[in-house]
Amino acid sequence: MVGEVVRLGSAQVSEAITAQMGDKFANYPGAKEAPAAALEYHHEEDHNPPLRGWPLVIASTLLSNSSVLQKWLWNNAKFGQPKHAPGLDSSVPWRVKPDVAPLGETGPMLSLEEGYLVTPKSADCKGRFNSIADYHELYKSGQATPLDVVEALLPLIRRDVGDEESKYAVAFIESNVDEVLQHARESTERWKEGKQLGILDGVPFGVKADTEVKGYVSTMGMKVDKTVAYFNKPEPETCWPALKMQEQGAIMVGKMNQHEIGMDTTGCNPVTGTATNWYNTRYFPGGSSSGAGSGLCAGLVPVAIGTDAGGSMRIPPAFCGVYGLKPTFNRTCSRATSMCVVGPMTSTVADLTIAYRVMSQPNPSDPGQNLLCLSVPPSPGSNKTLGICRTWIARADPDVLKVFSSCVEYLTTVKGYTAVDISLPYLREGQLAHAATCLTEAATEAFARNPSNYLAPLNHASRMLVSAATHTPATDYLSYGQIRHVIMAHLAWLWEQHPGMIVLTPTTPIAGWKICDGDEAYGCSDGNLSIKNMTFAWVANTSGCPAVTCPGGYVEAEQGEGVLPVGVMGMGEWGAEEQLLGFARDVEGFLEVEGRRRPKEWVDVVGLARGKGE
């Protein structure tokens, strides 16, 4: 249903605007400013007990077997609080999915060459990452072949070689080696015959463990237990974004590690191993797309496909100094979720542009996805507006705020942006509603995977979260939908006031998450820090809006060796991916002022392949 724009209490909002927005979007929430009480941001300290080591094991065992303790944990997390939000009464409709669809032309795909030709000024500096363009030029020059690249890469990422496993391999979970080599040979032959499919032909990429690739089991970072039927069912088809990459000749080299079932933002996984943050190995890589963040910052692949229900394609790139684009809800494919989307993470903005354009092509078999029109760049000379919610931003740590403020100054003084102050509704209640919704959906999926014992495949931290989520009442779940509706309608109102505005925040309020003793043996659970880490990320998932994270600078670490990257995030209106990619190029210019840095143990896969080809 196309929503109707709600009048703002002013005669200046005409029927023409209402009709215009109805023509622009399907499932539009209507534009309505939230009530004043909803716009007041009252931060509360959370009191979820942090657990690791044996205390985590004991607590998880008790919770898994006690409905009373599970309910206590649910209440202690304050998941019942949103239904008491001010101004939330029976007159407010509830919304299950944020499926706003921008309407218009659905094709053809925008040029990939345009993205390929966008080369940062830092192309020859020591902080340069290998990109799709580097692989393309490598093959074009004849210095190496796709087979050379794969043969150089596989020893670094294989997990089935025992004591010979590379220290980088923990970014991956599994590779079908014979299939990968076969695809590399086919790409090499195409290049030899001058029949390459385009700039992606022969470029390696990885796919997160929870995303479907034909022939692989989507383990979601769980321990594989062959007595559970789920782990004996390889995927029959490849998800649309990965399939479109393969059709362009890109080589899927393996499934990438993740935080188990995607239910936290550290990337800590005691079962599959915790992927490494190569900027500082005493900090987590972020989650849940931890393997992607780790693999990109290590230089193993230039592109990875991940999922994002609460920052999972933005927090790992922020912690690991790379780029991630959370697209509009349903943009790349439809999924059985109200929060999660599939999209690209890359080493450069040019690669993000290429990967996004390939992955977002319309799928004629997916009515939810192919309804969305093509995202197009703004016309030259369009207003460039940044919306900043000051009380919200203040939640960030001082070192993060310093990087963020410097970026805002650069964008406004050098790149022609105008900053405006905005307010957003239900920032506290909405985040709790988001967290509870994600956990409730995770519990539903756990039952579907193993109905007889839904907790059995999970590690200790995941068991606690999922078991508590089974106690979400239907009345509370519907109140989460009311919160969603108010937020979406208020955002629609803001975009009426400030067309083309980008909501600007740090990606996370912290520069990194420290690894503590005992974390990697049994996992860790720190609900307070988890909520804080998602302070800015969750709004894009609840509203269905696209958001991009870009490295904005670096700060000193409190432990370990090396610096910590800081991410800057922009959130746009539904369908504004191309605008956000332009914004990311502007932020890339800011990073060049300071100078982009590579991790000390970054791997030059292109160089390794060139050595094989000589």
N, C-alpha and C positions, 0 to 999 in steps of 0.2 A: 504494500500500500504506500502511495506517495503521501507523505505528511504535509500538513498545512502550516505555513509560517505563522506563528502566533504574533498578534500585534503587540507592540512594545509600549502601549499606552500613549502613543503619539500618532497624530493624523498623518505624519510624514511617511509612515510605512504603508505603501499602497498595495492594491490588489495586483498590480503589475509585478511587484517584487515576489509576492506569493506564487504567482504563476511561473515566474522565471525560475525560482528555486525548485518548483515541482517539475519543470522541464529539465533541470540540471541534474537532479538526483532521484533515484528510486529509494524507497524506504527512508526518506528524509525525516528526521525527528521533529522538525519544526523549530523555528528560532525563538527562544524565549529566555530572557535573563533570569537566572536563579534568584530566589528570594534572598534578602540581605542576610538573614540568619545562616543560610547555607554557605555564604561567602566568607564567613568568619572562620579563620584557620586557627584551631586550638590544638597545638601539638601535645600529645600525652606520651609519657615514658611507658614503654611496655615492660612486662615482668614475666617473660617466658624464660624459664631456667635454661641457661646454656649447658649442654651436656657433651661429653666426649669420653673416650676410653671406656673403662668398666662401668662407670655410672650411667653412660648411655646404654650399654648392653642391658644392665639391670632394669633401668627405667623402661626401655623398649619391651622387654619381656613381660613386665608387670602390666603395661598399658595394653599390650596385644591380647591379654587375657582378662581384662577388666573393663566392662562397659562403664562402670562408675568413674574410673580414672580417665577413660577416653572423653567422657562428657566434661569432666573437670578441665582437661586440657583445652577443649573447645571453648569453654566459658572463659578460661584464663587468657586465651588469645583474643578475647573480646569480639568474637565473631557474631555475637548477638547484638552488638552495639548499633550497627547501621540502621536497624528498623526503628530506632528511637531518634534518628536524625531530625533536626528541626525543620519543619515545613514538609515533612514526608507523611502525607495522610492518604486516605483512600482515593482522593481525586487525582493522584499522580499515577499515570500508567506505568506498568512494568514492561521491560524489554529484555528478552532472552539473548538476542544476538545483535551486535552492532553492524548489521549488514547493509549499511548505506552504500549504494552503488552509483557512481558518477555515470551519467548517460551521455551518449554521443557516438562518434565513430569508433569502431572496435579494431581497426587495422588500417594499413599494414604496420608491421613492426618498424619502429624508428631505426635509423641507420646505426649499425654497429661500428662502422668506420669512424663516425663522429666521436664515439667514445674512445676508439683506438688512437685517434689523433690528438686527444687531450693529454699532453705530456707535461707534468709539473716541472718547474724551473730547477728542481732539485734532482733532475734525471741523472746527473753525473756525480752527485755528491755521495759521501760515504754513508749517508742514511737512506740511500735508495733501496727499495724493495723490487725484486723481479716482478714483472707484470705480464699480462697476456701478450702485450706488444713484444716483450723480450723473447718469449717462446716463439711467437710468429716470425720474428726476424731471425731467430736461430735456425729455424727450419728453412726459411726463405733463402738464407745465405748458404745453406748446405753444410754449415759447420757441425751440425748434429741433427739427429732424427728423433721423432717421437719415441722410437724404440730405445735410443740412447738415453733419453730422459727417464723413461720408465725403468730401465735397467739400473740407472743411477739412484732412482728414488726408492724402489722396492726394498733394498737392504736397510733403508732408514725407517720404514714404516711397518714392516712385517712383524706380527706378533706370534708367529708359529715357528720360531727358529731357536727357542730355548735360550741357552746362555749367550747366543750370538745376537740377541735382541738389542737393537740400537736404543740409546737413551731417548731418542726422539719418537720412538714407536708408540709410546703411551698416548700420543694424540689420536691414534687409531685403535680400532677394536678388531677389524677383520678385513682381509683383502682376498678376493678370488684371483690368485696369482695367474693362473692359466688364462682366464678371461681377460685380465688386464693386459697381459703380454699379447694376446691375440688382437685386441683393439689397437695396441701400439703398432703392431706389424701392419694392420690394415691402414692406419693413418700414414705410416711411413711409405707404404706403397702408393697411396694417393698423392703424397708430396712428390714422390719419384716420378710419377706419370703426369704431374702438373694438374691434377684433378682435386686438389685440396678443397674442402667444403667452405672454407672461410677462415677468419682470424682465430677461431677457437679450435681449429682442427689440430689435434695432438696436444692440446693444453691439459694438464692434469688437474683434477678437482676431487674433493671429498664430499661425502654426504653424512650427515649426523645419523647416529644409530637408531633414532626413532622415526626416520623418514624412509618410505618404501623404495627399495631397489630390487628389481626382479632377481630371484635366486638367493637373496639374503634374508635372514630372519631379522626383523626389527627388534633387537634385544633391548633397546631403550636404556642401555647401561646396566642391565640386570645380570646376575650370574645365570649362565645357561644351565638349566636343569632339564635333561632329556626325558625325565619322568613326567614333565608337564607338557601337555599337548601343544601349547602355544609355541614352544621352542622347537617344535618339529614341523613347523609350517612356514617355509620360505615364502616371501612375497611373490604373488603371481604376476604382478605388474610393477612398473617403475612409476613413481609419482611424476606428475606433469613437469615441474621445474627441472628435475634431473633428466627426464626424457628429452626435453627440448635442448638441454646442453649436449647430450649424447648425439642428438640428430645434427648438431653443428660440428661434430667430430671430436668434442672434448672427451677425455678419457677419465672415467670414474675409477680412481685407484683404490678406494676402500671406504668402509664405514668408519665414521669418526666417533671418538669417545664422548661421553657426556655425563653430567650429574644424573644419577639413577632416576628414571621416569620423569626427569625434568623438574623435580620438586624442590629445588633450592638454587641459589645463585653463586655458590662457591666453586663448583666443579669437583668437589671432594668425592672420590669414589673408591672405597676400600676393596671393591670387588674387581673392577677392571683396571684399577690403578688411577691415580690422579694425574691428569695431564699437567704439563709444566708451563708455568709462566716464565718465559725465557728472559724477560727483562729483570726479574728478581725471583729466583727459585724458592724463596722463603715466603712467597705470597701465592695465593690461589690464582688460577687463570680466569676465574669467573665461570658462571654457569647459567643455563644448563649446557649451552653449546661449547663446553670446555675444550674438547678436542679441536674444534674449528679455530677457536682463538689461539690455542697453542700452536697448531700446525701453520697458521697464517703468520704468526709473529716469528716462528722459526724459519720461515721461508720454504716450507715443504711443498705447499701448493699456493697458487695465487687466488684461488676461488674455493669457497666451501658453501654448501647448502645447509641451512639450519632451520630450527623452529623457534618461535617466540610467543610465549603466553604471558610473560611478565618481565621481559627484558633479555631473554635468552639469546637474541641475536644482536644485542646492544651492550650488555654488561661484559661479556667476554671480550668483544673487540675493544671496549673502553679500557679494561684491565691490561689488554695485550697490545695496545697501540695500533690497532687496525680499524677497518671500516665495517659497518653493518647497516643494512636497510630493512626495517620492519615495514612491510607493505600494508596498504589498505586491506581490511578484512576481506577475504575471498579473492584477493588480487591474483595470486598465482595458482591457487587451487582451493576447493572447498574441503572442509574437514569437519568431523563430528565434534565440534567444540564451540564455545562462545568466546574464546580468548585467543586461541593459538593460530598462528599463520606460518607459512613457509617462505623463506627468502634467502638472499645472498649475503655473504660476508666475504670481504676481499682485502687485498693488501693496498690497493690504490682506489681513488675515486673513479678513474677511467675504467678500471675493471668492474667496479660496482655498477657503473652505467651499462656496460656491456652485458654483465650477468643478469641484471634486472630486466633489461629489454628482451633478452632471450627467454627468461623464465616466465614472464608475464604475458606471453602470447596467448590469445584466446583459445580455449579448449572447447570445441564444439560439443563434446560429450558432458560438459560440466555447466549446467544452466546457472548455477550461482556465480561461477567464475566468469563465464563469457558475457554476462550482463554488463560488466564494468567496461566503460569506454577506455580508449587509449589515453594514457597520461601524456601530456605534451608540455614542453618547456614554456614558461611565461613569455609573452611577447617582449621584445626589447623596450626598455624604458618603463616597464611595469613598476609599480610601487614595491619597495623592498622594506617590509615592516617586521620587526621583532617584538613579540609580546612577552613581557617578563613579569612574573608574579613574584614580587619582592619578598613577601613573607614566606613563601614556599622555598625560594632559592636560599634563604637564610639558614635552611637546615643543613646545607653543605658545610664540610670542614673548611677551615680557613685556607689551607693550601689549595684546595680545589676551587674555592671562590676567587682566589687570586688569579689562577689561570683563566677561569671563566670571565672575570671582569676585564682582563686584558684582551680576550677574544672579542667581547662586546665592543670595547673601544676601537679595536681594529675594524670590525665590521661596520661600525657607524661612521668612522672618520676616513676610512680608506675605500670601503666597498659600497658606500652609499645607502646603508640601511638606516631606518629610523626606529628607535626603541620607544615602545609605549608600555605603560604600566597596565596590567590587567589583574583581575581576580578570577579565581576558579572555585567552583563549589565542591563541598564535601571532600576536601583533600584528605582528611583523616578517615571519615566514615567510608569513603570510596575505596581507599586503599585496603581497609579491612574487608570490605565486600569483595574486592578483587581477589585477595588472598584466599578467602573462604570459597569463592567460586572455583578457583583453580584446583584447590584441594578436593572439593566435592566432585569435580569432573574426574580427577585422578583416581578417586575411590571407585567411581563407576567403571572406569577403564580397568582397574585392578580386578574387580569382580568378573568382568567380561573375559579377562585373560585366563583366570584360574578360579572358576566358581566354587570349587570344593574347598579351597583354602586360599583366599585372595591375598593374604599377607605373606604366604610362604616364599615367593620368589624375591622378596624385598629385603634390603639390608635394614639395620636397626633404626636409623634416622627416618627412613621412608615409612617403616611400619608405624612409628608414632604418629606421623602426620596423616597418613591415609586412614588409620583406624579412628583418629579423632574426627576426620571429615565425614565419616559415616553418620555422625550425629547432627548434621545440618538439617534443621526442620524445613519443610516446604515453605512455611510462612517467611522464614528468614531468607530463603533463596529468592523468593519473589521480591522481597524488599531490596535485595541486591540489584534486581532488575529495575526497580524504581530509581535507585541511585544512578544507575547507568543512564536512564532516560534523562534525568535532570542534567547530568554532566554533558551529554550529547547535545541537548537543546541549548544549553548555555554556550557551548563551543560554536554551534551554528549561529547564535546571536552575535558572538564575538567576531565571526567572520563576515557577518553583515556590516558590523561597525568598521572592521579593518580588513577589507578584501585582500586575500593573499598573505595574510599574516602568518609568520612562523613562530610557534611557541618555543622559546629558547630556555634551556636549562643545562646544567651539567648532566651527563649521562647517569652518574651515580654521585651521591654526596661524599663518598670516600674514594681515595685514590687507589686503595687496594685492600684486600682481606688477608690478614696474617695467617699463616699456617702455624698451629700450635702443636706441641708434643701430644701425641695420641690421636690426632685427627685422622691420619692416614691408615691407622690400624683397624679402627672400627667405624670411622666416619665421625661426623660432628653435627650437632644441632644447636643453632643459636638463633632462635626466632626473632629476638630483638634486632640483631644485626641484619638478618634477612629482610625484615620489614624496612629497616633504614636503607639498605642497599637498593631497594626497589622504589624509593621515595618518588623519583621522577619518571620511572619507566612505565609504571602500571597504567597511566592515563591513556596512552596510545592503545593498549590492549582493551581496556574497558570501552573506549569510544570507537574503536575500529579505525582510527586515523593512522596514516603512515608516519614514520619517524626514522631519522637517520642519526647515527653516531659517528663522530669524527675524532681522531686524536687531536687534542688542542695544546698539548704541552706535557711537561714532565715535572715531577716533584721528587724530593729526597725521600728515601724509605727509612723506616724506623728499625728494620732488621734486615739481615741478609746483605748481599752485594748487588748494586745496580739501582737504577731509578724506577719510578712508577709512572706509567702514562696516565694522563687525565683526559677523559672523553667529554666532548661538547655535543649536545643533542638538540636537534630541531624537529618539531612535530608540525605537520601541515594538515590542511583540510583534506577530506576524503578525495582520493584520486590525485593528490599533488606530488606524487613520487618524483616526477621530472623536475619540479621546482626544488625539491629537497636535494636532488643530485647537483643542481646548480649551486645551492647553498653550501653543499659539501665541498665543492671546488673552491668556493670563497674561503671556507675555513682551512682548506688545504694551503691556501696562500698565506694564512696567518701562521700555520705551522712552519712554513718555509722561512719565516722571519727569524725564528729561533733556530731552526734546523732540525729536520727529522732525524731520529736516531734509530739504529738497528740494535737488537740485542747482541751481546758479546758473542754468543754462540749461534748466530744466524747462519743458515746453510745456503750456499749459492748452488742451487740445483742446476741452473743454466750452465754455470761454470763447470760443474762436475760432468754434465752431459757433453759439453764442448770438449773436455778432455778425452772422453770416450770416443768422440767422433773424429778426433785428430789421428 
